[in-house]
Every structure is written in C-alpha cells, then in structure tokens.
C-alpha cells in the first residue's frame, strides 16, 4: 500500500465499527464510497492530527502553522505527513492538501534510563 492508501485505511477504520483487514486491496474504492456518502469528515479530521509528533522538519506555509506527524500501521510500518493548523479567524487549515504528500518513515526505538533531580531548599 502507498502512504496515501495507508491513511485512507486508517480513516476507513475510524469511520467503521467493523475491523478492516490490513492491507486492504480495494482501499481506494471503499474510501471513495465513504466520501460519496459524505461520512468521512470526522474520521479524516481525527487521523489528520496523527498519533506521534516526529520532530522532523514539516512543510512550510506562510499562512498556517505545521508540524510533522506520523501513525503506526498494523504491519509495524510508519506513515508520516504534515499536520496544518492555525491560520487565524478566517483560516481553514483542514483544506490544505496533506494525504497525497504522505510519506513512509522508518522508526527506531531505544529504551533510555532517565534520572530526574528535584531540589528543595532546606529551612534552618
């Protein structure tokens, strides 16, 4: 599946009660039907936010703020895209194209030990 198809699968999964297989061969067709029924908005906006902020350099627009986000797929692959937000009173960041510019990511995870020091002043 392409990165865009992976996002479409995630939107379909959020929009339906029945779990969908992954990968889904007819994901484009099912997504188009969901859009035709005008039943995709809530699920699309939920997925658009992503599940992880990647800290990668996002795409730029002078009208909106952006950050690079990602989502892990059932096959343990990651897909990323630019999440657009802001824009002021008349802004419409959800209208910015984001699905077609999605990309595959590699993610490495490592466990780290963290030591936090907390100091308090002693009163004599």
VMD Tcl script that builds the backbone (N, CA, C; Angstrom):
set m [mol new atoms 372]
animate dup $m
set s [atomselect $m all]
$s set {name element resname resid chain x y z} {
  {N N UNK 1 A 0.847 -1.184 0.000}
  {CA C UNK 1 A 0.000 0.000 0.000}
  {C C UNK 1 A 0.892 1.248 0.000}
  {N N UNK 2 A 0.433 2.269 -0.689}
  {CA C UNK 2 A 1.150 3.539 -0.696}
  {C C UNK 2 A 0.872 4.270 0.614}
  {N N UNK 3 A 1.673 5.285 0.958}
  {CA C UNK 3 A 1.392 6.049 2.172}
  {C C UNK 3 A -0.020 6.643 2.184}
  {N N UNK 4 A -0.489 7.130 1.039}
  {CA C UNK 4 A -1.846 7.688 0.961}
  {C C UNK 4 A -2.887 6.612 1.220}
  {N N UNK 5 A -2.675 5.428 0.680}
  {CA C UNK 5 A -3.615 4.324 0.911}
  {C C UNK 5 A -3.620 3.894 2.376}
  {N N UNK 6 A -2.475 3.968 3.031}
  {CA C UNK 6 A -2.410 3.637 4.452}
  {C C UNK 6 A -3.249 4.616 5.264}
  {N N UNK 7 A -3.188 5.890 4.893}
  {CA C UNK 7 A -4.002 6.897 5.582}
  {C C UNK 7 A -5.486 6.651 5.310}
  {N N UNK 8 A -5.820 6.331 4.072}
  {CA C UNK 8 A -7.217 6.029 3.740}
  {C C UNK 8 A -7.710 4.841 4.563}
  {N N UNK 9 A -6.860 3.823 4.732}
  {CA C UNK 9 A -7.226 2.673 5.558}
  {C C UNK 9 A -7.508 3.128 6.994}
  {N N UNK 10 A -6.653 3.992 7.545}
  {CA C UNK 10 A -6.850 4.479 8.916}
  {C C UNK 10 A -8.162 5.255 9.038}
  {N N UNK 11 A -8.485 6.062 8.039}
  {CA C UNK 11 A -9.742 6.828 8.058}
  {C C UNK 11 A -10.928 5.870 7.978}
  {N N UNK 12 A -10.866 4.893 7.084}
  {CA C UNK 12 A -11.940 3.903 6.981}
  {C C UNK 12 A -12.119 3.143 8.292}
  {N N UNK 13 A -11.016 2.792 8.920}
  {CA C UNK 13 A -11.074 2.072 10.190}
  {C C UNK 13 A -11.744 2.916 11.267}
  {N N UNK 14 A -11.430 4.207 11.305}
  {CA C UNK 14 A -12.065 5.092 12.283}
  {C C UNK 14 A -13.539 5.321 11.984}
  {N N UNK 15 A -13.912 5.248 10.722}
  {CA C UNK 15 A -15.291 5.539 10.326}
  {C C UNK 15 A -16.216 4.334 10.451}
  {N N UNK 16 A -15.665 3.135 10.523}
  {CA C UNK 16 A -16.497 1.936 10.572}
  {C C UNK 16 A -16.380 1.253 11.922}
  {N N UNK 17 A -17.392 0.483 12.254}
  {CA C UNK 17 A -17.402 -0.265 13.510}
  {C C UNK 17 A -16.698 -1.607 13.327}
  {N N UNK 18 A -16.793 -2.162 12.137}
  {CA C UNK 18 A -16.215 -3.471 11.840}
  {C C UNK 18 A -14.724 -3.313 11.544}
  {N N UNK 19 A -13.856 -4.097 12.198}
  {CA C UNK 19 A -12.421 -4.014 11.891}
  {C C UNK 19 A -12.144 -4.398 10.439}
  {N N UNK 20 A -11.294 -3.632 9.783}
  {CA C UNK 20 A -10.960 -3.878 8.385}
  {C C UNK 20 A -9.626 -4.607 8.287}
  {N N UNK 21 A -9.488 -5.503 7.307}
  {CA C UNK 21 A -8.204 -6.192 7.143}
  {C C UNK 21 A -7.126 -5.216 6.679}
  {N N UNK 22 A -5.901 -5.572 6.980}
  {CA C UNK 22 A -4.766 -4.758 6.546}
  {C C UNK 22 A -3.712 -5.694 5.999}
  {N N UNK 23 A -3.218 -5.464 4.798}
  {CA C UNK 23 A -3.593 -4.415 3.854}
  {C C UNK 23 A -4.951 -4.699 3.212}
  {N N UNK 24 A -5.572 -3.653 2.728}
  {CA C UNK 24 A -6.894 -3.725 2.128}
  {C C UNK 24 A -6.755 -3.410 0.639}
  {N N UNK 25 A -7.023 -4.405 -0.200}
  {CA C UNK 25 A -6.789 -4.244 -1.640}
  {C C UNK 25 A -7.650 -3.159 -2.277}
  {N N UNK 26 A -8.899 -3.051 -1.884}
  {CA C UNK 26 A -9.803 -2.071 -2.503}
  {C C UNK 26 A -9.979 -0.824 -1.633}
  {N N UNK 27 A -8.912 -0.400 -0.966}
  {CA C UNK 27 A -8.981 0.741 -0.057}
  {C C UNK 27 A -9.403 2.016 -0.782}
  {N N UNK 28 A -8.911 2.240 -1.990}
  {CA C UNK 28 A -9.269 3.459 -2.732}
  {C C UNK 28 A -10.756 3.481 -3.055}
  {N N UNK 29 A -11.278 2.360 -3.493}
  {CA C UNK 29 A -12.693 2.253 -3.835}
  {C C UNK 29 A -13.574 2.476 -2.601}
  {N N UNK 30 A -13.226 1.843 -1.483}
  {CA C UNK 30 A -14.019 1.996 -0.257}
  {C C UNK 30 A -13.941 3.419 0.281}
  {N N UNK 31 A -12.771 4.032 0.183}
  {CA C UNK 31 A -12.630 5.413 0.637}
  {C C UNK 31 A -13.472 6.352 -0.225}
  {N N UNK 32 A -13.443 6.144 -1.533}
  {CA C UNK 32 A -14.250 6.979 -2.431}
  {C C UNK 32 A -15.738 6.850 -2.109}
  {N N UNK 33 A -16.189 5.649 -1.775}
  {CA C UNK 33 A -17.597 5.452 -1.385}
  {C C UNK 33 A -17.914 6.192 -0.097}
  {N N UNK 34 A -16.984 6.166 0.847}
  {CA C UNK 34 A -17.179 6.895 2.114}
  {C C UNK 34 A -17.302 8.391 1.858}
  {N N UNK 35 A -16.471 8.906 0.946}
  {CA C UNK 35 A -16.521 10.333 0.598}
  {C C UNK 35 A -17.835 10.652 -0.118}
  {N N UNK 36 A -18.274 9.786 -1.020}
  {CA C UNK 36 A -19.537 9.989 -1.723}
  {C C UNK 36 A -20.712 10.071 -0.750}
  {N N UNK 37 A -20.644 9.287 0.313}
  {CA C UNK 37 A -21.695 9.287 1.335}
  {C C UNK 37 A -21.541 10.463 2.296}
  {N N UNK 38 A -20.475 11.247 2.120}
  {CA C UNK 38 A -20.162 12.393 2.983}
  {C C UNK 38 A -20.033 11.972 4.447}
  {N N UNK 39 A -19.486 10.768 4.655}
  {CA C UNK 39 A -19.370 10.206 6.004}
  {C C UNK 39 A -17.922 10.116 6.464}
  {N N UNK 40 A -17.042 10.861 5.825}
  {CA C UNK 40 A -15.612 10.735 6.110}
  {C C UNK 40 A -15.031 11.843 6.973}
  {N N UNK 41 A -15.752 12.927 7.183}
  {CA C UNK 41 A -15.176 14.125 7.796}
  {C C UNK 41 A -14.618 13.908 9.197}
  {N N UNK 42 A -15.405 13.342 10.088}
  {CA C UNK 42 A -14.935 13.167 11.465}
  {C C UNK 42 A -13.712 12.252 11.524}
  {N N UNK 43 A -13.784 11.126 10.830}
  {CA C UNK 43 A -12.669 10.179 10.838}
  {C C UNK 43 A -11.426 10.791 10.196}
  {N N UNK 44 A -11.610 11.546 9.127}
  {CA C UNK 44 A -10.479 12.177 8.445}
  {C C UNK 44 A -9.795 13.196 9.347}
  {N N UNK 45 A -10.592 14.014 10.033}
  {CA C UNK 45 A -10.012 15.016 10.925}
  {C C UNK 45 A -9.322 14.384 12.129}
  {N N UNK 46 A -9.834 13.261 12.578}
  {CA C UNK 46 A -9.195 12.569 13.698}
  {C C UNK 46 A -7.831 12.011 13.283}
  {N N UNK 47 A -7.758 11.416 12.125}
  {CA C UNK 47 A -6.497 10.859 11.627}
  {C C UNK 47 A -5.523 11.981 11.275}
  {N N UNK 48 A -6.020 13.079 10.744}
  {CA C UNK 48 A -5.182 14.198 10.284}
  {C C UNK 48 A -4.238 14.702 11.369}
  {N N UNK 49 A -4.635 14.610 12.611}
  {CA C UNK 49 A -3.804 15.081 13.718}
  {C C UNK 49 A -2.594 14.180 13.967}
  {N N UNK 50 A -2.670 12.917 13.491}
  {CA C UNK 50 A -1.581 11.972 13.721}
  {C C UNK 50 A -1.601 11.435 15.143}
  {N N UNK 51 A -0.739 10.492 15.420}
  {CA C UNK 51 A -0.648 9.938 16.774}
  {C C UNK 51 A 0.683 10.268 17.431}
  {N N UNK 52 A 1.683 10.641 16.624}
  {CA C UNK 52 A 3.018 10.938 17.143}
  {C C UNK 52 A 3.567 12.165 16.423}
  {N N UNK 53 A 4.164 13.075 17.184}
  {CA C UNK 53 A 4.888 14.193 16.584}
  {C C UNK 53 A 6.306 13.715 16.313}
  {N N UNK 54 A 6.729 13.723 15.050}
  {CA C UNK 54 A 8.018 13.133 14.674}
  {C C UNK 54 A 9.209 14.054 14.927}
  {N N UNK 55 A 8.983 15.311 15.142}
  {CA C UNK 55 A 10.050 16.311 15.312}
  {C C UNK 55 A 10.868 16.523 14.027}
  {N N UNK 56 A 10.379 15.985 12.899}
  {CA C UNK 56 A 11.024 16.244 11.609}
  {C C UNK 56 A 10.618 17.633 11.117}
  {N N UNK 57 A 11.359 18.174 10.171}
  {CA C UNK 57 A 11.042 19.482 9.604}
  {C C UNK 57 A 9.779 19.359 8.749}
  {N N UNK 58 A 8.701 20.072 9.103}
  {CA C UNK 58 A 7.462 19.964 8.326}
  {C C UNK 58 A 7.484 20.863 7.090}
  {N N UNK 59 A 6.508 20.646 6.205}
  {CA C UNK 59 A 6.325 21.547 5.074}
  {C C UNK 59 A 5.995 22.932 5.620}
  {N N UNK 60 A 6.206 23.954 4.798}
  {CA C UNK 60 A 6.018 25.335 5.234}
  {C C UNK 60 A 4.928 26.025 4.440}
  {N N UNK 61 A 4.163 26.855 5.141}
  {CA C UNK 61 A 3.225 27.774 4.512}
  {C C UNK 61 A 3.251 29.057 5.338}
  {N N UNK 62 A 3.226 30.170 4.695}
  {CA C UNK 62 A 3.244 31.422 5.465}
  {C C UNK 62 A 1.891 31.713 6.110}
  {N N UNK 63 A 0.854 30.964 5.733}
  {CA C UNK 63 A -0.480 31.223 6.256}
  {C C UNK 63 A -0.867 30.311 7.421}
  {N N UNK 64 A -0.190 29.178 7.563}
  {CA C UNK 64 A -0.549 28.209 8.593}
  {C C UNK 64 A 0.684 27.712 9.331}
  {N N UNK 65 A 0.449 27.250 10.531}
  {CA C UNK 65 A 1.497 26.568 11.277}
  {C C UNK 65 A 1.461 25.102 10.879}
  {N N UNK 66 A 2.556 24.401 11.083}
  {CA C UNK 66 A 2.602 22.996 10.690}
  {C C UNK 66 A 3.542 22.218 11.599}
  {N N UNK 67 A 3.304 20.915 11.639}
  {CA C UNK 67 A 4.235 20.012 12.305}
  {C C UNK 67 A 4.165 18.662 11.599}
  {N N UNK 68 A 5.245 17.930 11.652}
  {CA C UNK 68 A 5.315 16.610 11.020}
  {C C UNK 68 A 4.789 15.579 12.021}
  {N N UNK 69 A 3.785 14.824 11.593}
  {CA C UNK 69 A 3.172 13.815 12.457}
  {C C UNK 69 A 3.231 12.456 11.771}
  {N N UNK 70 A 2.951 11.408 12.538}
  {CA C UNK 70 A 3.005 10.061 11.982}
  {C C UNK 70 A 2.007 9.159 12.682}
  {N N UNK 71 A 1.786 7.996 12.063}
  {CA C UNK 71 A 0.908 6.970 12.614}
  {C C UNK 71 A 1.512 5.610 12.295}
  {N N UNK 72 A 1.445 4.718 13.272}
  {CA C UNK 72 A 1.936 3.361 13.085}
  {C C UNK 72 A 0.811 2.502 12.527}
  {N N UNK 73 A 1.135 1.722 11.510}
  {CA C UNK 73 A 0.169 0.846 10.853}
  {C C UNK 73 A 0.244 -0.566 11.448}
  {N N UNK 74 A -0.764 -1.385 11.202}
  {CA C UNK 74 A -0.781 -2.740 11.768}
  {C C UNK 74 A 0.397 -3.632 11.373}
  {N N UNK 75 A 1.046 -3.330 10.252}
  {CA C UNK 75 A 2.208 -4.131 9.843}
  {C C UNK 75 A 3.510 -3.575 10.408}
  {N N UNK 76 A 3.397 -2.683 11.406}
  {CA C UNK 76 A 4.525 -2.028 12.085}
  {C C UNK 76 A 5.260 -1.020 11.213}
  {N N UNK 77 A 4.717 -0.673 10.059}
  {CA C UNK 77 A 5.299 0.401 9.261}
  {C C UNK 77 A 4.750 1.731 9.784}
  {N N UNK 78 A 5.447 2.791 9.462}
  {CA C UNK 78 A 5.032 4.134 9.865}
  {C C UNK 78 A 4.785 4.970 8.617}
  {N N UNK 79 A 3.771 5.809 8.681}
  {CA C UNK 79 A 3.493 6.761 7.605}
  {C C UNK 79 A 3.417 8.148 8.240}
  {N N UNK 80 A 3.997 9.130 7.554}
  {CA C UNK 80 A 4.028 10.489 8.081}
  {C C UNK 80 A 3.444 11.483 7.102}
  {N N UNK 81 A 3.098 12.658 7.617}
  {CA C UNK 81 A 2.552 13.738 6.791}
  {C C UNK 81 A 2.638 15.037 7.561}
  {N N UNK 82 A 2.285 16.128 6.906}
  {CA C UNK 82 A 2.281 17.439 7.546}
  {C C UNK 82 A 0.896 17.737 8.080}
  {N N UNK 83 A 0.832 18.075 9.377}
  {CA C UNK 83 A -0.418 18.486 10.010}
  {C C UNK 83 A -0.461 20.009 10.004}
  {N N UNK 84 A -1.443 20.553 9.311}
  {CA C UNK 84 A -1.609 22.007 9.201}
  {C C UNK 84 A -2.612 22.477 10.238}
  {N N UNK 85 A -2.329 23.605 10.898}
  {CA C UNK 85 A -3.250 24.164 11.893}
  {C C UNK 85 A -3.047 25.671 11.972}
  {N N UNK 86 A -3.913 26.334 12.736}
  {CA C UNK 86 A -3.809 27.781 12.895}
  {C C UNK 86 A -4.430 28.517 11.724}
  {N N UNK 87 A -3.897 29.680 11.436}
  {CA C UNK 87 A -4.378 30.458 10.302}
  {C C UNK 87 A -5.289 31.605 10.675}
  {N N UNK 88 A -5.563 31.744 11.948}
  {CA C UNK 88 A -6.366 32.880 12.380}
  {C C UNK 88 A -7.855 32.694 12.177}
  {N N UNK 89 A -8.567 33.787 12.330}
  {CA C UNK 89 A -10.034 33.793 12.320}
  {C C UNK 89 A -10.627 33.193 11.052}
  {N N UNK 90 A -10.055 33.487 9.918}
  {CA C UNK 90 A -10.606 33.018 8.651}
  {C C UNK 90 A -9.809 31.862 8.063}
  {N N UNK 91 A -8.964 31.257 8.880}
  {CA C UNK 91 A -8.133 30.151 8.408}
  {C C UNK 91 A -8.949 28.882 8.185}
  {N N UNK 92 A -8.481 28.081 7.291}
  {CA C UNK 92 A -9.117 26.794 7.002}
  {C C UNK 92 A -8.023 25.754 6.748}
  {N N UNK 93 A -7.245 25.414 7.804}
  {CA C UNK 93 A -6.111 24.516 7.597}
  {C C UNK 93 A -6.512 23.102 7.165}
  {N N UNK 94 A -7.719 22.680 7.499}
  {CA C UNK 94 A -8.144 21.336 7.084}
  {C C UNK 94 A -8.337 21.232 5.573}
  {N N UNK 95 A -8.375 22.360 4.881}
  {CA C UNK 95 A -8.499 22.356 3.422}
  {C C UNK 95 A -7.142 22.162 2.737}
  {N N UNK 96 A -6.063 22.285 3.508}
  {CA C UNK 96 A -4.724 22.083 2.933}
  {C C UNK 96 A -4.549 20.614 2.565}
  {N N UNK 97 A -3.962 20.364 1.412}
  {CA C UNK 97 A -3.696 19.003 0.954}
  {C C UNK 97 A -2.643 18.387 1.873}
  {N N UNK 98 A -2.909 17.196 2.372}
  {CA C UNK 98 A -1.937 16.529 3.238}
  {C C UNK 98 A -1.827 15.032 2.944}
  {N N UNK 99 A -2.910 14.406 2.502}
  {CA C UNK 99 A -2.878 12.966 2.282}
  {C C UNK 99 A -1.985 12.585 1.103}
  {N N UNK 100 A -2.053 13.336 0.025}
  {CA C UNK 100 A -1.299 12.995 -1.176}
  {C C UNK 100 A 0.204 13.208 -1.003}
  {N N UNK 101 A 0.593 14.003 -0.020}
  {CA C UNK 101 A 2.018 14.232 0.213}
  {C C UNK 101 A 2.560 13.391 1.374}
  {N N UNK 102 A 1.809 12.383 1.784}
  {CA C UNK 102 A 2.256 11.492 2.862}
  {C C UNK 102 A 3.470 10.686 2.411}
  {N N UNK 103 A 4.235 10.218 3.370}
  {CA C UNK 103 A 5.474 9.509 3.070}
  {C C UNK 103 A 5.692 8.383 4.077}
  {N N UNK 104 A 6.428 7.362 3.632}
  {CA C UNK 104 A 6.804 6.275 4.530}
  {C C UNK 104 A 7.942 6.740 5.425}
  {N N UNK 105 A 7.971 6.232 6.634}
  {CA C UNK 105 A 9.011 6.572 7.599}
  {C C UNK 105 A 9.654 5.307 8.144}
  {N N UNK 106 A 10.868 5.446 8.609}
  {CA C UNK 106 A 11.466 4.391 9.420}
  {C C UNK 106 A 11.555 4.933 10.835}
  {N N UNK 107 A 11.326 4.069 11.782}
  {CA C UNK 107 A 11.344 4.478 13.183}
  {C C UNK 107 A 12.185 3.479 13.964}
  {N N UNK 108 A 13.144 3.983 14.692}
  {CA C UNK 108 A 13.908 3.136 15.591}
  {C C UNK 108 A 13.569 3.544 17.018}
  {N N UNK 109 A 13.386 2.557 17.834}
  {CA C UNK 109 A 13.049 2.820 19.230}
  {C C UNK 109 A 14.171 2.300 20.111}
  {N N UNK 110 A 14.503 3.079 21.115}
  {CA C UNK 110 A 15.505 2.634 22.065}
  {C C UNK 110 A 15.062 3.027 23.469}
  {N N UNK 111 A 15.329 2.142 24.382}
  {CA C UNK 111 A 14.969 2.388 25.771}
  {C C UNK 111 A 16.076 3.197 26.421}
  {N N UNK 112 A 15.705 4.225 27.178}
  {CA C UNK 112 A 16.680 5.070 27.857}
  {C C UNK 112 A 16.296 5.195 29.325}
  {N N UNK 113 A 17.298 5.257 30.156}
  {CA C UNK 113 A 17.092 5.495 31.572}
  {C C UNK 113 A 17.163 6.992 31.802}
  {N N UNK 114 A 16.224 7.494 32.546}
  {CA C UNK 114 A 16.149 8.927 32.788}
  {C C UNK 114 A 16.289 9.184 34.282}
  {N N UNK 115 A 17.198 10.049 34.646}
  {CA C UNK 115 A 17.372 10.435 36.046}
  {C C UNK 115 A 16.897 11.871 36.175}
  {N N UNK 116 A 15.949 12.084 37.062}
  {CA C UNK 116 A 15.401 13.416 37.305}
  {C C UNK 116 A 15.807 13.832 38.707}
  {N N UNK 117 A 16.425 14.990 38.817}
  {CA C UNK 117 A 16.821 15.508 40.122}
  {C C UNK 117 A 15.868 16.622 40.522}
  {N N UNK 118 A 15.358 16.538 41.739}
  {CA C UNK 118 A 14.462 17.558 42.272}
  {C C UNK 118 A 15.086 18.105 43.552}
  {N N UNK 119 A 15.248 19.410 43.618}
  {CA C UNK 119 A 15.873 20.041 44.778}
  {C C UNK 119 A 14.847 20.866 45.532}
  {N N UNK 120 A 15.002 20.894 46.857}
  {CA C UNK 120 A 14.193 21.760 47.716}
  {C C UNK 120 A 15.129 22.449 48.687}
  {N N UNK 121 A 14.844 23.663 48.958}
  {CA C UNK 121 A 15.657 24.426 49.887}
  {C C UNK 121 A 15.318 24.013 51.302}
  {N N UNK 122 A 16.310 23.717 52.100}
  {CA C UNK 122 A 16.059 23.329 53.490}
  {C C UNK 122 A 15.999 24.571 54.349}
  {N N UNK 123 A 15.035 24.568 55.212}
  {CA C UNK 123 A 14.842 25.714 56.103}
  {C C UNK 123 A 15.519 25.385 57.421}
  {N N UNK 124 A 16.405 26.300 57.902}
  {CA C UNK 124 A 17.137 26.072 59.134}
  {C C UNK 124 A 16.491 26.794 60.269}
}
mol reanalyze $m
mol bondsrecalc $m
mol representation Tube
mol addrep $m
